[in-house]
Structure formats: structure tokens, C-alpha cells
Amino acid sequence: MHISIRHFERLFLFLTFSFFGWSLSAQNLFFNQYHFSPLAANPGQAGTLQDAWVGINYRSVPLQLGEKFITTQASALYPVGIGNHRLVFSGSFFSDRVTEFFNTTGGSLGAALSIALSERSELSFGTQAVVFGNSLTGDISTDSQFINGIFDPTAPTGELIGSKSGQVISASSGLYWQVRDYDGRGKGFAGISLFNFTNPEMSYSDQISQKLPTTYKATLGYEILKHGKFAILPTAQGIIGNGKKLLQTGSLFTYDLAGNGAKQIGLGGWYSTSELAVFSVQYQQPEVKAAVSFDVPVSNAYGGAVGSPLEIAIFYRIFKKNKREAAPMVVQTAVPVAAAQPMAADGATEMTAEADSKTQVEEQPVKGTERLVQKELASAPLTPEEERIIDENVRFKLDSDILDEPSQEYLAQVVAIFQQHANLHIQLTGHTCNTGSRDVNQNLSIKRAESVKAYLVNKGLGEDRITVDGKGETQPLTDNSSEALRQLNRRVEIKIVEESK
């Protein structure tokens, strides 16, 4: 294809060096869904990932003359536990294609260290090295190559632009803070990052080169409302670099499909100072994260773009990393007790002298003919405070199997205990009050136990450690003569058990 650069060069140069200034500033990949593109938004953000993930980000911007500006990034992230902290290694391959003449390709390697500030908050510092190259190629003709009306491809173009390619090494780093809710989902975050702070020199042609400026990026968000399964998370992103400033603000609205944070859908809306309205649809579950967004220009000031830019992000969890769960310990079997401990009116197990001495255990029937027998930890026994916490019950509202916030706070403590005692198994038994039919209550009691199990597994406990059962309304703590007493019977009991041999 021969294109007269006299008719095209101004549009091409405008698109390349103005409208796409973010990408040409050394791997400053730009995605509106920055929470789904950690390596492009903030290298420190990668440190918050608890499992191993692979994913791809894709963005397509339609341009004049039927061309498209296409950005693609494939990423892989792998965490390694270091005590209560985490080190996440990352790698990516990316490509920017600006028309058929200008392309940027490269890759990155990085690492991010996440330091646990508390049970639910962490601070992560990340850095990455980037190697990339720009290539300016194409079958370009100019008026200077037409001699006496005849095109001569060997004649000089008479223009500053010619085929050019080269490699550049750059670096970026970032600091990222995140706090999670009791479901393990992000509740708030704040980050700042520097891209291309080494300021390498990039050549765009034989005559055009420049030192690439540092780009500063900042992100901020915090959940301001959570009601039942609904939540609202306002977010903002700011970018300064290459002589440009951009601010994007809006909110993400989520709905919890499972009631325990394991599955959720989200709808997002943001406004950008680049004269764009951004709309996003998201879906997340433990194994997969996916999102699609559309950019809608709200004025004619949006550069050379035509139509609605499209953005897609898909991430898949390769496997779960439970590095913070303690290694199994050697245990000693205790002498079984002939009868189960009686339950107090508040749902707590009464502590007998034998139980306090940890030389006897409880024997209790479960599904089928199997028996689960509690054992003492000879090397690391439970503390009295840990026993007190586990002896409490998870409470539920009438006809509900949804974990409310107090229940999630309680279960977060339970998770921490069982992560430190990895040889212990868990028996979850659901119960109901006598409101409704027996069959309905039996099913509800099992759903309540399953809801607690889903939360514990989502927080990192092994699924094979947890057994669930439901007793319906058959084993109340107290009579159902009043609403206050019925509330005590809507519960899930947690027992420390281990399969007998």
C-alpha cells in the first residue's frame, strides 16, 4: 500500500505523538479498568494477590481511516509466603499497535513485597524492569518519490520519517495499600507509582528522538456503603506525564451472589477528563475474574478516535497458595469421654475440669456411622482464649443463610486460629428455630453450615478439613417460646475434630 505522506503525515503524527502520548512514554500502558491491570497501573498492586494468576488485558480504540489503536498485555503472577508477609513475582508481555506503521512490543519482570500491617490490611512495594522496542515501518511514499509523474521507490522520501526500530530498558515502581473486608474482598486501597523513572532515550525515526519523561499514577478507592449483598466503592485514578494530565472518577456497584464474598458481579461508571464516560461490567469468583468496559466519547475533543473503545480483562487462578497456613503438627490422642459436654443457654460448651486439663475429649455422632473425635495438641495446645472463641456460635437471621458483618468478624478470628493449628479438622453443624416446616428447616440448617464452610475456604482453609451437617430444629439450645430464644437456636456450631483411625 502506498500512502502519500503529504496527505497523511499530519494526522499520523498527531495520532502518534499527541493522542497516544501515554503509550509512547515507555510502556505506559493505559487501561481504564486499572484494578484489573496491576502491572500497568501500579507494580505494588501485584503484591496484594494471594494466589497464582494468569491473565490478559485488551484495549481497542477505533481511529480515523479505519485504523485501530490496539493494546494487549498478557500477565502472570506467582506469590510466595514469607512468614506473615508475601512476595509476588510477575512477568508480562505487551504490545501496542498504532495503525500499521507504528508498533511497540516488550516485556517486563518484577517483584512486589507485601507486608501485613494487620489481619486485614497490607502495604506492598513493587518494582519491575521493562524491555521494549518501538518500530516505525511501512510502505510509505511521498511526493518526492514521484519523478515526472512516475513513482520511484528507490528515490529518497525527502521526509524526516523512515523505518526505525530499537530496544529500550526502563523501570517502574509503586507503593500500594489495601484493606480487605471480612469476606477477603478489597474494601479500600490507595496507591502511587512511577513509570519510566530512568528516563531512557527513545528514537522514533532517524531524526526524531527524545528522553522519555517519568509518568506518575495514583489510584484511590474506599467502600462507602454495604447493605446486605450490595456495596458501593467510589474510585479515582490520576495520571501526570508526557505533558498530559488525566483524572478519572466514578464508582463500582457490586452485588454478592453467594452472600459470602465468593462470587460477585459489578457495574461501574466513571468520567474521565479526556472527555470519556466509561461503563464496565465485571464478574468475579474464586477461580476467574472477568470484565468488559466501553468508553463513550462525550465531546468532539477526544482526539482522533471514532466509535466506542472496547476493553476486556480476563484472569484465571492457576492454583491457590495457602502459604500462611501452619504446617501439620504431631498430635497425641486423648482418652474419649463417654458422653458429650452439655450446652449452656448461650450456646457455649460448658468447660469441665477434665476439659480444662485437655486430657479428655468430646465424642459426638455425625452423618452415617462415622465418628469424629477431638484430639489435644500436645506440641501446641489451644489457648483458653482460642477455646473460648471456637466455642461461640455463628448466628443467623430468620430464614437466612447469609453471614452478616458480626458473623464475618467472628469467623475471621476462627480462620486465624485454624491456620495456626493445621492438623485440626472442623465440624460445622447448622441449626434452626422451629419456625416453618421440619423439611424446610433441615435444608436451611445445611445451607447455613455450607455458608460458613464457603467463607472459611474462601479465606484459605483447606476444604478437606471441613465437614458439614445439619440438624434442623431437632437440637435447640433452648425452647422456642419467644423470639429472643428462637434467635439463639438459629446458629452454626463449630467443633474441633479430627478423623479417628
N, C-alpha and C positions, 0 to 999 in steps of 0.2 A: 504494500500500500504506500503510495506517495502522497504526502500532505505538504502543501506549500506552507512553510513556516511563517511567511509574511502574513498569512490569514489566520494562523493558529497560535503563533508563539505567545501573544499577549494573554490569551485565555489559558494556555498551558502553563505559562509561568505564574499567572495569578493563582491557578488551582494548586500548583506545586508548592510555591513558596509563601503563599498567604493563607489560603483556605485550609491547607493541610500542614500548617506550621507545627502543630503538635507532634505529628508523627515524624517529621523530618528532623526533629531535635533529638536524634539518637535514641531510638527505641522508646519514645514517649507514647506508647500505645494508649489509646483512649477508648474506654468502654463506659457507656452510661451506667451499666449495672456493675459498679465498682465493687460491690460486696460479693459478686460472683467472679471477680478477676483480681485476686490478691497480688499476683506478680506484676500486674500492670498498674495497680493502684497504690500499693504500699508493700514493700518486701517484708516488713514486720508483721503484716496481717497474716502471712503464711504460718507464723508461729502459733496461731490460735487453733489450728486444725489438729484434732486429736487422733485422727485415723489417716490411713494412706489413701490418697485420691488421685485420679487422673481425670482430665477434663479438657474441653475445647471451648474457646470463645470465638465468635464470628460476628463481624460487623460489615454491612454492605451499604454504601451511600451512593445512590444513583446520581449521575452527573449529566451535564450537557453533552450533546453529540453521541448519546447512547453509551457513554463510558460509565464505569463504576469504580469507586474507591473501596477496596476490599481489604479488611484487616482480619487476620486469623492468628490465633495463639493456641498451641497445644501445651498443656502443663502437666507435671507430675509432682506430687508432694509426699514425703515419707517422714513420719515422726519417730523419734527415738526418746524414750523416757530417761530422764536423769534425776533420780530421786523424785521430788515433788515438782520438778521442772520438766521442760520438754525442748528438744532440739529438732527442728524440722528442716530437712534437706529438700531442695526444689530444683527443678530444671524445666526449661521451656524451649520451644521452637516457635518463631513467629514470622509472619510475612505481611508486608504492606504492599499493595499494588495500586498505584495511582495511574490510571489509564494503561495502555500497553507499552508506554515508553519509560516509566519510572517505577522501579521496584526496590523495596527494602526487605532483606531477609537476614535472619540471625538467630541466635540462641542465647540462653542465659543459664548460669549455675549459681545457686545461692544457698544460704542457710539462715535460719531465724531461731533465736533462743527466747523461749517463753518462760518467764519467772512468775510463779504463783504468788500473788500478793495476799490472797485469802482463799477460802474454799471456792468462791465463785468468780473471782476477778484475777486477771493476769496482765502482765506488761511484757511485750515482746519487742525485741530489736532484731531487725533483719538487714542483710546486705546481699547484693548479687552482682556478679560480673557479667557483662554483656558484650558479645562479639557480633557485629552485624556489618552488612555492606549495602551500599546504595549502588544501583546500576541504572544508567541512563542510556537506553538503546532504542533502536527502531529504524525503520526505513524512512528517514526524514529527507525531504527535498526542499530546496529553496529556490527563489527566483534567480540566484546567482548561478545555478546549475543548468539553467535553460539558456543555451547559446544559439542565437539566430533561430529561436523557436524550437530548437531540438534539445531534449533532456540528455545531459551528460553526467552519469552517476559518479564518474571519476573526478569531476570538477570540484573544487573547494566550495563549501557551503556558504562561506562569507559571513557566518554567524558565530556567536560565542558558544552555541550548544553543539556538542559532539558526543559520541559514545564514550561512556566513562563508567568505571566500576572500581571499588576499593573496599578494604576492610578497616573497621574502626573498633577499638576496645574502649568500653565505657564502664561506669559503675554507678550504682544507686543504693540507697539505704533508707530505712524508715523505722519509726517508733510507733507502736500501736498498743492501745489499752482497750481491754474488753471486759465487761461484766456479764455473766450469764444469769438467767433465771433458774428456778428450781427444776425446770424441765431440761436444762442444759442448752437452751437456745440463747442466742445473743440478745441481751436486754439493752445494752448501751455500748458505745465504742467511741474512740477518738484517736485519730492518727495524723502524723505528719511525715512526709517523705521528701527526699531529694533525688531527682533523676538527672543523670548525666553531670554529676558534680565534678568530674575530672576534666570537663571541657575539652574533649579531643577536637581535632580539626577534621572537617569533612569536606571533600571535594565533590561538587555536583557536575562539573564539566572540567575541561582542560583549563578554563579561565576562571571558573567560579568556585570559590571555597570559602569557608568561614569556620571560626571556632564555635562549637555548639554550646549554647547557654544552658545553665542549670534551670531545671523546671521544678517548682515547688508545688506539692499537692497536699491538701488537708481534707480529712473526712471527719464527720461528726454525726452522731445519732443517739437517741435515747427513747425508750418506750415510755410514753406519757400516759397510756391508758391500756388497761387489760380488764376486760369484763367477760367472765365465762371463757368461751373459746375465742373471743375476738380480742385483737390487740392493734394498737396504732403506734407506729415507730417513725417519727419525723427524722429525716436525714438531710445532710448537706455535703456538698463537695466543692472545693475551691481549687483552682489551678492558676498559677502565675508562672510565665516563662515565655521565651521567644517573643517578647514584646506584646504578649496577649494576657488577658485576664478573663477567667470564666468562673461563674458561680451557678451551682445547680442546687435547688432546694425543693423539697416536697415531702411526701410521707408514703410509708408502706403499710397497707392494711392486711392483716393476716387472720386466718381462721384455722383453728386447731381441729383437724379432722378426727384425731384419735382421743383427744382430751388429756393426753399426757405428753405432748410435745413431739411425739414420734413422727407424725405426719401433719403437714400443713400446706395450705395454699395461700397465695398472696396476690394482691392487686396494688400496684404502685403508680403514683403520678408525681411528676417533677416538672419544674420550669427552669430553663437554662437561659442565662444572659446571652447565649449565642442565638437567641430568638427561636428556641425549640420548646415544644411541650413533649414530654417523654411519658409513655404509658407502658406498664410492664405487667406480665402475668407470670407467677412463679409457683413451683411445686417442689416440696422437699419431703423426703423420707430418709430413714437411716442409710439406705443404700444408694440413693440417687438424688441429685439436685438438678433442676432444670428451670430455665427462664427464657421468655421471649419478650422483646420490647420493640416498640415502634416510636420513631421520632417524627413529630409533626411540625414542620416549619410554621411559625405564626406570623411571619412577615417576609418581605422580599429581601431582607438583609442577610439571609442565610447563604452567603457565598454562591457557589455555582451548583449547589445541589438542587435536584428536582425530585418530586415524589417524597416518599417517606422512607428514611433509612431504617434498616432492619438489623436487629441484634439478637443473637442466640447464644445461650450458655448451657452446657451440659457437663455435669461432673458425676463420676461414678466411684463409689468407695471400693477399693480393691480388697481390703480386709481391715478388720477392726484391730486397733492396737490398745491392749489393756496393760500398758507398762506401769501404771501406778498401783496396780493390784498386787498385794503382797504375795510372795511365793508360799507354797504349801509348807506347813509345819508338821512335825511329828507329834501325834497326839496319843494319849493314854485313855483306854476305855474305862469308864466308871461302872460301878455296880448299879444295875437298873432298880428303879423304885417300883413297888408293886402297884401303886395307884397314881393317877395324875394329881398334880397340885390343884387345890381348889382355886376358883377365880374370885377375886374381890369384886364389889359392886362397881368400881370404877374401871374394871377391865384389866387391872394389873394382876399378875400372878403373885400369890402370897408367898413370901420368902420364908421358908422354914429353916431351922438350924442346920438341917442336912444340906439344903440347897446352898446356904451361905458358905458352908465348908467346901463346896464343889466336889464332894466325894460321891454324891448320888445324882442321878439324872431322871428326867421325866420320860415316861413311856406312854405313847398316845396312839390310838389307831388312826390309820389314814385309808385312802382308797384301796380296795381289794383286800388281799391278805398280807400285804407288806407292812412292816413296822419301821418307823423312822425313830432312831434312838439318839438323844442328845449326848454329846461327849464333852468332857472337860478338855481344855487346852493346857497340857502340862507345861509347855515351854512359854506360852504367852496367854495366860487366862484372861478372860474378860474382866474389866474393872467393874466395881459396883455401879459406876455411872453408866457404863456401856450396857450393863444388865438392865438398869432402870429404863434406859431409852428403848431397848428392844422389847421390854415388857409392855410398853404402851401400845395402843391400838390406832389404826387408821380409821377415821370417821368419815361418814358419807351423808349426804342429804337424802331425803325421801325419794325413792325410785331412781336413784342416780348412782352411776359408777364412775363419775368424774372426780378427779383429785382436785380439791381446792388448794389455795395457796398455803394455809397452815399444814395441810397434809403433805404437801411437797416439801415444805421446810423440815418437817419431821423425817420424811424419807431420805432427805439429803444427809441427815445425821446417820441414818441407818446404813446408807451406802458407804459412808466413810468408815464405819465400824467393820463391815464385812470385807472391805478392801484390805483391812489390816489383819483379818483372820480368814485367809483364803481357803483353809481346809474345812470351814463350816458350810453346811448346806442350810437352806432356808425353806421352811414350810409356811405357806400363806393359806389361811383359811378364812373364807368370806362368810358373813352372817347378815341377816336382815331382821327387821322387826316383823310383827305379824300382820301388817297392813298389806292387803292383797292376797291372791291365792297362793297356795303352797308351791305349785309348779312355777309360777312367775317368780316367787321369792327364791326358789332353788337356783333358777337360771341367773337371777340377779346377783346372788351371793358368789357364784363362779365368775361372773363378769367383774365384780369388784376385786376379787383376788387376781384375775388376769390383768386388770388395770394397774394394780400395784406391781405385778411382775414386769409389765411392759416398761414402767418407769425405771425400775431397778436395772433392767437390761439396757435401756437407753442410756443410763448413767455409767455403764461399764461393767456391771456384774455379769458373770457367765450364766447363760440361760440354763445350762445343765446343772447349776447349783440350786435351782429354784423349783419347788413343787407346789402346785396349787390345788385347792379343794374348796368345796362349797357346802355349807350345812343348812342353807336356807334359814328358816325361822325356828329350827329344831333345837338350837342350843343358845337360848338367850342368856345374857348376863343377869338380867333382872326381868321382872314381869313387865308387860306392855300396857299397864293401866293408865299411863299418861304419856304425853308427847315427850316430856323430858326423859322419861325412862326408855321410851322407844328409840330415842336418839342414841342412847348407849348401846343398843343392840345392833345398830347399823354400822358394821365395823369389819375390818380385816385384821386378824391376829397374826403376829409374826412369831415363829418359833425357831430356835436354833437347833438344827438337826443334822445328822449325817447318816447315810445309809449303813445299816448294820450288815455285817458279813456272816 
